[in-house]
Amino acid sequence: MPAGPRTRPAKAALSREAVVAAALRVVEEVGYDAASMRRVATALETGPASLYVYVADRRELMEAAHDLALAGVEVPAEGDWRARLELLVDRVVAALAAHGDIAMAGIAEVPLGPHVLRLHEAMLGLLRAGGIDEASCAWAADLLGQYIASSALEQAVWYREQAAIADPDEATEEAMGAAFGARLDAVYAALPPAEFPVLTGLRPWLTHGGGDARASWKLRVIVDGLLAQG
């Protein structure tokens, strides 16, 4: 017999927390651009109008979902300022990448949720501890934010492609990296050296992703640049 009104489990009561959590799940499932108010409402088995009791619009909802993705990020307590900063940035990137392309919310708007503010406070405090002047600290927040968002989106794409691979042996990071490098190498190998002398000359480096070493190098360059401004 189909469940009737008296036997069907009652839906959980709506709340801002439930709406934001549902929005984050929808982003993970369909992506930031497709995560409409209607889709979130459907996930909650309600109508879109019900969501506006808790958020003003989609922008506010996506900002809150972005903030929720960062809720579990812990600020490192040990090590020198630079080691702590690099570890903190890595943790923020990983937290965002674990939730699809929610990092897009950090590009489309200036996130100002409580967890974003908590983490910005920690990053700027670490930069000041490293002797970076106040103006550079303030502008570095924007620079690090851009680095974090782009790195998280890159990782999210990687995770999505990894999940779509049916063969477990082909879904490892090593196998995917080798396949990606091979595709790039095939493109650069076909270029005429006379027309593309730099690309063909740098081919071995351009086709090697570098993985964690590349990510560490990019962040190191950013911090070195900030220190050089002093």
C-alpha positions, 0 to 999 in steps of 0.5 A, spaced: 500 500 500 502 507 498 504 511 504 498 515 506 499 522 510 499 518 516 504 513 515 509 517 510 515 520 514 514 527 516 519 532 513 524 535 517 522 542 519 526 547 514 531 552 517 537 556 514 542 551 516 538 546 512 537 550 506 544 552 506 546 545 507 542 543 501 545 548 497 552 545 498 549 538 496 546 541 490 552 544 488 556 538 489 551 534 485 550 539 479 555 544 479 555 552 481 552 555 475 546 550 475 544 550 483 538 554 482 533 556 488 528 551 484 533 545 485 535 547 492 527 547 494 526 540 490 532 537 494 528 539 500 521 537 497 518 544 498 517 550 493 522 556 491 518 561 495 519 557 502 527 559 501 526 566 501 524 566 508 531 564 510 535 567 504 534 574 500 536 571 494 541 566 490 547 570 491 546 570 499 545 562 499 551 561 495 555 565 499 552 561 505 554 555 502 561 557 500 562 559 508 559 552 510 564 548 506 570 552 510 566 550 517 571 545 518 578 548 517 582 548 523 588 554 523 594 551 524 597 552 531 604 550 530 610 552 526 613 558 524 608 563 520 610 561 513 609 554 514 602 555 518 600 560 512 602 555 507 598 549 511 592 553 512 592 555 505 592 548 503 587 546 508 582 552 505 583 549 498 582 542 500 576 544 503 573 548 497 575 542 492 571 537 496 565 540 495 565 541 487 566 548 484 563 552 490 569 556 490 566 559 484 562 563 489 568 566 492 570 569 485 563 571 483 562 575 490 566 577 496 565 572 501 564 575 508 561 569 512 563 568 519 568 562 517 571 566 511 572 572 516 575 567 521 580 564 516 582 571 513 583 574 520 588 568 521 592 569 514 593 576 515 595 575 522 600 570 519 602 575 514 603 580 519 607 576 523 612 575 517 613 582 517 609 584 511 607 591 511 599 593 512 598 595 505 601 589 502 597 585 508 591 588 505 592 587 498 595 580 499 588 578 502 585 579 495 591 575 491 591 569 496 583 569 495 584 568 487 589 563 488 585 559 493 579 559 488 583 558 482 586 552 485 580 549 488 576 549 482 582 546 478 582 540 484 574 540 483 575 538 476 580 533 477 576 530 482 570 530 478 574 527 472 576 522 477 569 520 479 567 519 472 573 514 470 570 507 471 576 503 471 580 504 478 587 503 475 585 509 470 582 513 476 589 514 480 592 520 480 598 517 477 595 514 471 590 521 470 597 525 471 600 521 466 594 521 461 594 528 461 601 529 460 601 525 454 595 529 451 599 535 452 605 532 449 602 530 443 600 537 442 607 540 443 610 535 439 606 536 433 608 544 433 613 546 428 619 548 432 621 554 427 614 557 429 614 555 436 621 555 439 619 556 446 613 552 447 617 546 443 624 548 447 620 547 454 616 541 452 618 537 457 617 542 463 610 544 460 607 537 459 609 535 466 604 537 471 608 537 478 602 535 482 603 538 489 610 540 488 607 545 483 602 548 487 607 549 493 612 553 488 606 557 486 604 559 493 612 560 495 612 565 489 606 569 492 609 569 499 616 571 496 613 576 492 610 579 498 616 579 502 620 582 497 615 588 497 618 590 504 
